[in-house]
Amino acid sequence: MTLEKIFTQMWEQYSKLNSQAPEIHLLLSKKGDQILNDHVAYRSVNLPGFGIDVLSTPFLERGYKQVGEYNFEAKKLYAVHLEHTDSSLPKVFISELLLEEMSEKTQKTFKNLTEGIKLPTDETVLTCGRPWEVSFKTYQDLSEESEYAAWLAAFGYCANHFTVNVNKLKAFETLEDLNAFLEKNNYKLNASGGKIKGSAEVFLEQSSTMADELDLEFSDGNHKVPSCYYEFAKRYPMASGELYQGFVAGSADKIFESTNKQS
């Protein structure tokens, strides 16, 4: 399967989980902009066959290379990002839960969830969704320790977010302008660490919507839980004059909170 087809399938699945994304995409399109994707992100857990390796393989087989790695000590996560030699293709950010650093209860939960499960070894892993049965009670228990772990248990393997490349927008010169437009249209932004994470000094600014709640089926009934979010990234030139293409761990740490439950 071609990369174009893979990204199309990823977007179609993601749009069903996050109605904000196609709505905002349409709003920006109506202003005459072509919306390009800066990066797409996935969540996983570092159990054999369920971590970064399995999700990165379809991309590595199609010309992507790993060019960055990141540690999130407080959230007990590790992540990498991949880039393609064709710079028009989006970057891919894949994180994984460091299960050995979690409580014994959470470790046991994920080992039970994944027991007897085998993920696809081809590109269909990117849209296979939740491959296990999970109860809402388990989701709630996980969320007490890690929102990331709870989200992964509920949604499994699908794009956690897509990201608008703000540099390519003509209607908005700054991320502040774009944020104001989004709020005017009643989209709630992630304010953890400020509505804009990062700065020109670190060559990257990011903002994101807060994930809407989605009515999701669990083994013990349907319940509303935060789903996916839409991100916006503006990149700045380094001393070389080239736009920075990496990520800033301190900013990404706060972006993860876009799937936190809203009070």
Protein Blocks (a to p, Z undefined) as FASTA:
>chain_A
ZZklmmmmmmmmmmmmmmmlmmmmmmmmmnopacddfbdcddddddehiamklmmmmmmm
nopacfbdcddfknopaddddddfblmbccdddddddfklmcfklmmmmmmmmgopacdf
bfklmmnopabdcdfklmmmmmmmomklmmmmmnopadfbdcddfklpmkbmbfklmmmm
mmmnopacdfehijbgcjfknopacddddddddddddfkbccdddfbddddddddddfko
pacfbdcfklmmmmmmmmpccZZ
